[in-house]
């Protein structure tokens, strides 16, 4: 936690901190979906690349948050948590393009590009129901 924010965060109630974290994650998800929409509906390639950049930059914040959650799942074993996090990241980065290529081969690239944001929406609904 940054030195400038620590005095303020320590004074927050649990509900206030949860509200801040929830709104922050909602902003990240909104930016990612906005970037994806720009990419998907772009009339020319430079605009599509801007959309991908927005999507990638907004999703980059997810890795440190994910690693924090993984570290919490392995108390007292940070090496094991780090190994698990790196493995999960490597598998997702390695398999996602392959899965997208297989889907695109079956139904076409434009339709295949719809599944990542659809999956995000389904996961958000599951998380809300949980």
MIVEXNU-234483 format. One record per atom (N, C-alpha, C): residue in three letters; x, y, z; residue number from 1. Coordinates in steps of 0.02 Angstrom, whole numbers, plus 50000, padded with zeros to 5 digits. Example, Ala and Ser with C-alpha at 12.3 -4.5 7.8 and 13.67 -1.06 7.14 Angstrom:
2
{'ALA'; {50660; 49716; 50390}; 1} {'ALA'; {50615; 49775; 50390}; 1} {'ALA'; {50660; 49835; 50390}; 1} {'SER'; {50642; 49888; 50354}; 2} {'SER'; {50684; 49947; 50357}; 2} {'SER'; {50645; 50002; 50394}; 2} 
end
This chain:
130
{'UNK'; {50043; 49942; 50000}; 1} {'UNK'; {50000; 50000; 50000}; 1} {'UNK'; {50045; 50062; 50000}; 1} {'UNK'; {50026; 50111; 49962}; 2} {'UNK'; {50066; 50171; 49957}; 2} {'UNK'; {50068; 50209; 50023}; 2} {'UNK'; {50124; 50242; 50035}; 3} {'UNK'; {50132; 50279; 50097}; 3} {'UNK'; {50082; 50337; 50103}; 3} {'UNK'; {50063; 50365; 50046}; 4} {'UNK'; {50015; 50421; 50048}; 4} {'UNK'; {49945; 50398; 50065}; 4} {'UNK'; {49927; 50338; 50045}; 5} {'UNK'; {49859; 50313; 50056}; 5} {'UNK'; {49850; 50277; 50122}; 5} {'UNK'; {49904; 50252; 50151}; 6} {'UNK'; {49899; 50210; 50211}; 6} {'UNK'; {49863; 50244; 50269}; 6} {'UNK'; {49876; 50308; 50286}; 7} {'UNK'; {49841; 50338; 50342}; 7} {'UNK'; {49765; 50342; 50331}; 7} {'UNK'; {49745; 50350; 50269}; 8} {'UNK'; {49673; 50355; 50254}; 8} {'UNK'; {49640; 50286; 50254}; 8} {'UNK'; {49673; 50237; 50226}; 9} {'UNK'; {49644; 50170; 50221}; 9} {'UNK'; {49637; 50138; 50289}; 9} {'UNK'; {49684; 50150; 50334}; 10} {'UNK'; {49679; 50120; 50400}; 10} {'UNK'; {49621; 50148; 50441}; 10} {'UNK'; {49597; 50207; 50423}; 11} {'UNK'; {49541; 50238; 50459}; 11} {'UNK'; {49473; 50217; 50431}; 11} {'UNK'; {49472; 50184; 50373}; 12} {'UNK'; {49409; 50165; 50342}; 12} {'UNK'; {49376; 50107; 50377}; 12} {'UNK'; {49311; 50108; 50377}; 13} {'UNK'; {49273; 50050; 50401}; 13} {'UNK'; {49275; 49996; 50347}; 13} {'UNK'; {49260; 49935; 50366}; 14} {'UNK'; {49262; 49880; 50319}; 14} {'UNK'; {49214; 49892; 50260}; 14} {'UNK'; {49155; 49918; 50274}; 15} {'UNK'; {49106; 49930; 50221}; 15} {'UNK'; {49130; 49984; 50173}; 15} {'UNK'; {49163; 50035; 50199}; 16} {'UNK'; {49189; 50089; 50156}; 16} {'UNK'; {49245; 50063; 50111}; 16} {'UNK'; {49289; 50023; 50139}; 17} {'UNK'; {49343; 49995; 50100}; 17} {'UNK'; {49316; 49948; 50046}; 17} {'UNK'; {49265; 49909; 50063}; 18} {'UNK'; {49233; 49864; 50015}; 18} {'UNK'; {49201; 49905; 49958}; 18} {'UNK'; {49169; 49960; 49975}; 19} {'UNK'; {49138; 50002; 49924}; 19} {'UNK'; {49191; 50032; 49877}; 19} {'UNK'; {49246; 50053; 49904}; 20} {'UNK'; {49301; 50080; 49863}; 20} {'UNK'; {49329; 50027; 49817}; 20} {'UNK'; {49341; 49968; 49844}; 21} {'UNK'; {49369; 49913; 49804}; 21} {'UNK'; {49319; 49891; 49750}; 21} {'UNK'; {49256; 49888; 49768}; 22} {'UNK'; {49205; 49866; 49719}; 22} {'UNK'; {49199; 49917; 49662}; 22} {'UNK'; {49198; 49981; 49679}; 23} {'UNK'; {49192; 50031; 49626}; 23} {'UNK'; {49255; 50033; 49584}; 23} {'UNK'; {49312; 50021; 49614}; 24} {'UNK'; {49374; 50018; 49575}; 24} {'UNK'; {49375; 49960; 49527}; 24} {'UNK'; {49354; 49902; 49550}; 25} {'UNK'; {49352; 49844; 49505}; 25} {'UNK'; {49298; 49852; 49451}; 25} {'UNK'; {49243; 49884; 49468}; 26} {'UNK'; {49192; 49898; 49418}; 26} {'UNK'; {49219; 49945; 49364}; 26} {'UNK'; {49259; 49993; 49385}; 27} {'UNK'; {49290; 50039; 49336}; 27} {'UNK'; {49338; 50002; 49290}; 27} {'UNK'; {49377; 49956; 49319}; 28} {'UNK'; {49423; 49916; 49278}; 28} {'UNK'; {49385; 49874; 49228}; 28} {'UNK'; {49332; 49840; 49252}; 29} {'UNK'; {49292; 49798; 49208}; 29} {'UNK'; {49259; 49839; 49154}; 29} {'UNK'; {49234; 49898; 49171}; 30} {'UNK'; {49202; 49942; 49122}; 30} {'UNK'; {49252; 49965; 49069}; 30} {'UNK'; {49312; 49983; 49091}; 31} {'UNK'; {49363; 50004; 49043}; 31} {'UNK'; {49383; 49947; 48997}; 31} {'UNK'; {49389; 49887; 49025}; 32} {'UNK'; {49408; 49829; 48985}; 32} {'UNK'; {49354; 49815; 48933}; 32} {'UNK'; {49291; 49816; 48953}; 33} {'UNK'; {49237; 49803; 48906}; 33} {'UNK'; {49231; 49859; 48854}; 33} {'UNK'; {49244; 49921; 48875}; 34} {'UNK'; {49242; 49977; 48827}; 34} {'UNK'; {49298; 49968; 48775}; 34} {'UNK'; {49358; 49951; 48798}; 35} {'UNK'; {49412; 49939; 48751}; 35} {'UNK'; {49397; 49881; 48704}; 35} {'UNK'; {49366; 49830; 48731}; 36} {'UNK'; {49348; 49773; 48689}; 36} {'UNK'; {49295; 49792; 48638}; 36} {'UNK'; {49247; 49833; 48658}; 37} {'UNK'; {49195; 49856; 48611}; 37} {'UNK'; {49226; 49899; 48556}; 37} {'UNK'; {49274; 49942; 48574}; 38} {'UNK'; {49308; 49982; 48523}; 38} {'UNK'; {49344; 49936; 48474}; 38} {'UNK'; {49378; 49885; 48501}; 39} {'UNK'; {49412; 49837; 48458}; 39} {'UNK'; {49364; 49801; 48412}; 39} {'UNK'; {49309; 49777; 48440}; 40} {'UNK'; {49263; 49735; 48403}; 40} {'UNK'; {49227; 49774; 48347}; 40} {'UNK'; {49208; 49836; 48360}; 41} {'UNK'; {49170; 49874; 48312}; 41} {'UNK'; {49212; 49924; 48272}; 41} {'UNK'; {49278; 49919; 48278}; 42} {'UNK'; {49322; 49967; 48243}; 42} {'UNK'; {49316; 49960; 48168}; 42} {'UNK'; {49309; 50017; 48133}; 43} {'UNK'; {49304; 50015; 48060}; 43} {'UNK'; {49372; 50006; 48026}; 43} {'UNK'; {49426; 50026; 48061}; 44} {'UNK'; {49493; 50020; 48032}; 44} {'UNK'; {49541; 49992; 48084}; 44} {'UNK'; {49596; 49963; 48062}; 45} {'UNK'; {49642; 49929; 48107}; 45} {'UNK'; {49674; 49974; 48160}; 45} {'UNK'; {49695; 50036; 48145}; 46} {'UNK'; {49724; 50077; 48198}; 46} {'UNK'; {49675; 50088; 48257}; 46} {'UNK'; {49612; 50096; 48242}; 47} {'UNK'; {49562; 50105; 48295}; 47} {'UNK'; {49556; 50040; 48335}; 47} {'UNK'; {49558; 49983; 48300}; 48} {'UNK'; {49555; 49918; 48335}; 48} {'UNK'; {49615; 49910; 48382}; 48} {'UNK'; {49674; 49932; 48361}; 49} {'UNK'; {49733; 49927; 48403}; 49} {'UNK'; {49726; 49971; 48465}; 49} {'UNK'; {49696; 50029; 48458}; 50} {'UNK'; {49684; 50073; 48516}; 50} {'UNK'; {49637; 50037; 48565}; 50} {'UNK'; {49585; 50005; 48539}; 51} {'UNK'; {49539; 49967; 48582}; 51} {'UNK'; {49574; 49911; 48619}; 51} {'UNK'; {49618; 49875; 48584}; 52} {'UNK'; {49656; 49822; 48618}; 52} {'UNK'; {49703; 49850; 48671}; 52} {'UNK'; {49733; 49908; 48657}; 53} {'UNK'; {49777; 49939; 48707}; 53} {'UNK'; {49737; 49959; 48769}; 53} {'UNK'; {49679; 49988; 48760}; 54} {'UNK'; {49637; 50008; 48817}; 54} {'UNK'; {49618; 49946; 48857}; 54} {'UNK'; {49597; 49894; 48822}; 55} {'UNK'; {49578; 49832; 48856}; 55} {'UNK'; {49637; 49802; 48894}; 55} {'UNK'; {49694; 49799; 48863}; 56} {'UNK'; {49753; 49771; 48896}; 56} {'UNK'; {49777; 49811; 48955}; 56} {'UNK'; {49777; 49877; 48949}; 57} {'UNK'; {49799; 49919; 49005}; 57} {'UNK'; {49751; 49914; 49064}; 57} {'UNK'; {49687; 49909; 49050}; 58} {'UNK'; {49639; 49905; 49105}; 58} {'UNK'; {49641; 49836; 49138}; 58} {'UNK'; {49656; 49785; 49100}; 59} {'UNK'; {49660; 49717; 49128}; 59} {'UNK'; {49725; 49705; 49166}; 59} {'UNK'; {49776; 49747; 49154}; 60} {'UNK'; {49841; 49737; 49185}; 60} {'UNK'; {49837; 49742; 49262}; 60} {'UNK'; {49789; 49779; 49288}; 61} {'UNK'; {49783; 49786; 49360}; 61} {'UNK'; {49759; 49721; 49393}; 61} {'UNK'; {49731; 49677; 49353}; 62} {'UNK'; {49705; 49614; 49382}; 62} {'UNK'; {49759; 49569; 49408}; 62} {'UNK'; {49819; 49569; 49378}; 63} {'UNK'; {49871; 49522; 49399}; 63} {'UNK'; {49893; 49534; 49471}; 63} {'UNK'; {49909; 49595; 49492}; 64} {'UNK'; {49928; 49603; 49562}; 64} {'UNK'; {49872; 49586; 49611}; 64} {'UNK'; {49810; 49600; 49591}; 65} {'UNK'; {49754; 49582; 49635}; 65} {'UNK'; {49747; 49507; 49640}; 65} {'UNK'; {49754; 49472; 49583}; 66} {'UNK'; {49751; 49400; 49583}; 66} {'UNK'; {49807; 49370; 49625}; 66} {'UNK'; {49867; 49396; 49619}; 67} {'UNK'; {49923; 49370; 49658}; 67} {'UNK'; {49912; 49382; 49732}; 67} {'UNK'; {49882; 49437; 49751}; 68} {'UNK'; {49866; 49450; 49821}; 68} {'UNK'; {49818; 49398; 49847}; 68} {'UNK'; {49767; 49382; 49808}; 69} {'UNK'; {49718; 49331; 49828}; 69} {'UNK'; {49751; 49262; 49833}; 69} {'UNK'; {49796; 49246; 49787}; 70} {'UNK'; {49831; 49182; 49789}; 70} {'UNK'; {49876; 49178; 49850}; 70} {'UNK'; {49911; 49232; 49866}; 71} {'UNK'; {49953; 49233; 49926}; 71} {'UNK'; {49912; 49222; 49989}; 71} {'UNK'; {49852; 49250; 49991}; 72} {'UNK'; {49808; 49241; 50049}; 72} {'UNK'; {49784; 49168; 50054}; 72} {'UNK'; {49780; 49133; 49997}; 73} {'UNK'; {49757; 49064; 49997}; 73} {'UNK'; {49811; 49015; 50022}; 73} {'UNK'; {49874; 49037; 50023}; 74} {'UNK'; {49929; 48995; 50045}; 74} {'UNK'; {49965; 49030; 50103}; 74} {'UNK'; {49934; 49035; 50162}; 75} {'UNK'; {49965; 49071; 50217}; 75} {'UNK'; {50030; 49037; 50240}; 75} {'UNK'; {50082; 49076; 50247}; 76} {'UNK'; {50146; 49050; 50269}; 76} {'UNK'; {50186; 49014; 50215}; 76} {'UNK'; {50160; 49011; 50155}; 77} {'UNK'; {50194; 48976; 50100}; 77} {'UNK'; {50197; 49021; 50038}; 77} {'UNK'; {50232; 49077; 50042}; 78} {'UNK'; {50233; 49123; 49984}; 78} {'UNK'; {50265; 49094; 49922}; 78} {'UNK'; {50315; 49049; 49930}; 79} {'UNK'; {50346; 49019; 49871}; 79} {'UNK'; {50296; 48976; 49833}; 79} {'UNK'; {50256; 48937; 49870}; 80} {'UNK'; {50205; 48894; 49838}; 80} {'UNK'; {50152; 48937; 49804}; 80} {'UNK'; {50132; 48992; 49836}; 81} {'UNK'; {50082; 49036; 49807}; 81} {'UNK'; {50109; 49068; 49743}; 81} {'UNK'; {50172; 49088; 49744}; 82} {'UNK'; {50202; 49118; 49684}; 82} {'UNK'; {50206; 49067; 49628}; 82} {'UNK'; {50224; 49006; 49643}; 83} {'UNK'; {50227; 48954; 49592}; 83} {'UNK'; {50158; 48942; 49561}; 83} {'UNK'; {50108; 48939; 49604}; 84} {'UNK'; {50040; 48928; 49579}; 84} {'UNK'; {50017; 48987; 49536}; 84} {'UNK'; {50032; 49048; 49557}; 85} {'UNK'; {50012; 49108; 49518}; 85} {'UNK'; {50045; 49111; 49451}; 85} {'UNK'; {50110; 49096; 49449}; 86} {'UNK'; {50147; 49098; 49385}; 86} {'UNK'; {50121; 49042; 49339}; 86} {'UNK'; {50109; 48983; 49367}; 87} {'UNK'; {50082; 48928; 49327}; 87} {'UNK'; {50014; 48945; 49299}; 87} {'UNK'; {49969; 48972; 49340}; 88} {'UNK'; {49902; 48990; 49317}; 88} {'UNK'; {49905; 49044; 49263}; 88} {'UNK'; {49949; 49093; 49272}; 89} {'UNK'; {49957; 49146; 49222}; 89} {'UNK'; {49984; 49117; 49157}; 89} {'UNK'; {50034; 49074; 49161}; 90} {'UNK'; {50063; 49045; 49101}; 90} {'UNK'; {50014; 49002; 49063}; 90} {'UNK'; {49975; 48962; 49099}; 91} {'UNK'; {49925; 48920; 49066}; 91} {'UNK'; {49872; 48963; 49032}; 91} {'UNK'; {49849; 49015; 49066}; 92} {'UNK'; {49797; 49057; 49035}; 92} {'UNK'; {49824; 49095; 48974}; 92} {'UNK'; {49884; 49120; 48979}; 93} {'UNK'; {49913; 49156; 48922}; 93} {'UNK'; {49929; 49109; 48865}; 93} {'UNK'; {49948; 49048; 48881}; 94} {'UNK'; {49965; 49000; 48829}; 94} {'UNK'; {49904; 48967; 48796}; 94} {'UNK'; {49853; 48954; 48834}; 95} {'UNK'; {49795; 48919; 48807}; 95} {'UNK'; {49742; 48964; 48776}; 95} {'UNK'; {49739; 49026; 48798}; 96} {'UNK'; {49687; 49071; 48772}; 96} {'UNK'; {49692; 49081; 48696}; 96} {'UNK'; {49750; 49096; 48668}; 97} {'UNK'; {49754; 49103; 48595}; 97} {'UNK'; {49738; 49039; 48558}; 97} {'UNK'; {49759; 48982; 48585}; 98} {'UNK'; {49744; 48918; 48554}; 98} {'UNK'; {49669; 48905; 48554}; 98} {'UNK'; {49637; 48917; 48611}; 99} {'UNK'; {49565; 48908; 48615}; 99} {'UNK'; {49528; 48955; 48568}; 99} {'UNK'; {49550; 49017; 48565}; 100} {'UNK'; {49520; 49065; 48519}; 100} {'UNK'; {49528; 49043; 48446}; 100} {'UNK'; {49586; 49017; 48429}; 101} {'UNK'; {49597; 48993; 48360}; 101} {'UNK'; {49552; 48934; 48343}; 101} {'UNK'; {49544; 48888; 48390}; 102} {'UNK'; {49500; 48830; 48378}; 102} {'UNK'; {49427; 48853; 48369}; 102} {'UNK'; {49405; 48898; 48412}; 103} {'UNK'; {49337; 48924; 48406}; 103} {'UNK'; {49328; 48963; 48341}; 103} {'UNK'; {49378; 49004; 48323}; 104} {'UNK'; {49375; 49043; 48261}; 104} {'UNK'; {49373; 48997; 48200}; 104} {'UNK'; {49409; 48942; 48202}; 105} {'UNK'; {49407; 48895; 48147}; 105} {'UNK'; {49339; 48863; 48139}; 105} {'UNK'; {49304; 48856; 48194}; 106} {'UNK'; {49238; 48823; 48191}; 106} {'UNK'; {49182; 48871; 48173}; 106} {'UNK'; {49184; 48933; 48200}; 107} {'UNK'; {49126; 48978; 48190}; 107} {'UNK'; {49145; 49044; 48158}; 107} {'UNK'; {49208; 49057; 48146}; 108} {'UNK'; {49230; 49120; 48116}; 108} {'UNK'; {49258; 49167; 48169}; 108} {'UNK'; {49305; 49208; 48148}; 109} {'UNK'; {49341; 49251; 48195}; 109} {'UNK'; {49296; 49302; 48229}; 109} {'UNK'; {49252; 49333; 48191}; 110} {'UNK'; {49209; 49386; 48220}; 110} {'UNK'; {49165; 49358; 48276}; 110} {'UNK'; {49136; 49300; 48265}; 111} {'UNK'; {49095; 49269; 48317}; 111} {'UNK'; {49137; 49243; 48375}; 111} {'UNK'; {49197; 49218; 48359}; 112} {'UNK'; {49240; 49192; 48412}; 112} {'UNK'; {49263; 49247; 48459}; 112} {'UNK'; {49269; 49308; 48434}; 113} {'UNK'; {49292; 49364; 48476}; 113} {'UNK'; {49239; 49387; 48526}; 113} {'UNK'; {49179; 49360; 48522}; 114} {'UNK'; {49126; 49379; 48569}; 114} {'UNK'; {49132; 49340; 48634}; 114} {'UNK'; {49163; 49281; 48634}; 115} {'UNK'; {49162; 49240; 48694}; 115} {'UNK'; {49201; 49269; 48753}; 115} {'UNK'; {49258; 49305; 48745}; 116} {'UNK'; {49291; 49331; 48806}; 116} {'UNK'; {49248; 49380; 48847}; 116} {'UNK'; {49217; 49431; 48816}; 117} {'UNK'; {49175; 49474; 48858}; 117} {'UNK'; {49112; 49438; 48883}; 117} {'UNK'; {49087; 49391; 48844}; 118} {'UNK'; {49029; 49353; 48868}; 118} {'UNK'; {49048; 49312; 48929}; 118} {'UNK'; {49108; 49284; 48929}; 119} {'UNK'; {49131; 49246; 48987}; 119} {'UNK'; {49139; 49292; 49047}; 119} {'UNK'; {49165; 49353; 49036}; 120} {'UNK'; {49171; 49401; 49091}; 120} {'UNK'; {49103; 49417; 49122}; 120} {'UNK'; {49053; 49426; 49079}; 121} {'UNK'; {48986; 49441; 49104}; 121} {'UNK'; {48958; 49382; 49144}; 121} {'UNK'; {48967; 49321; 49119}; 122} {'UNK'; {48943; 49262; 49155}; 122} {'UNK'; {48979; 49256; 49223}; 122} {'UNK'; {49044; 49267; 49224}; 123} {'UNK'; {49081; 49263; 49286}; 123} {'UNK'; {49059; 49317; 49335}; 123} {'UNK'; {49044; 49377; 49311}; 124} {'UNK'; {49019; 49430; 49354}; 124} {'UNK'; {48952; 49412; 49384}; 124} {'UNK'; {48908; 49382; 49344}; 125} {'UNK'; {48842; 49362; 49370}; 125} {'UNK'; {48850; 49307; 49422}; 125} {'UNK'; {48894; 49259; 49409}; 126} {'UNK'; {48907; 49206; 49458}; 126} {'UNK'; {48934; 49235; 49523}; 126} {'UNK'; {48980; 49283; 49517}; 127} {'UNK'; {49009; 49314; 49577}; 127} {'UNK'; {48955; 49353; 49615}; 127} {'UNK'; {48911; 49387; 49580}; 128} {'UNK'; {48858; 49423; 49615}; 128} {'UNK'; {48810; 49375; 49650}; 128} {'UNK'; {48797; 49318; 49619}; 129} {'UNK'; {48752; 49269; 49650}; 129} {'UNK'; {48785; 49235; 49709}; 129} {'UNK'; {48850; 49233; 49710}; 130} {'UNK'; {48886; 49199; 49764}; 130} {'UNK'; {48883; 49244; 49824}; 130} 
end
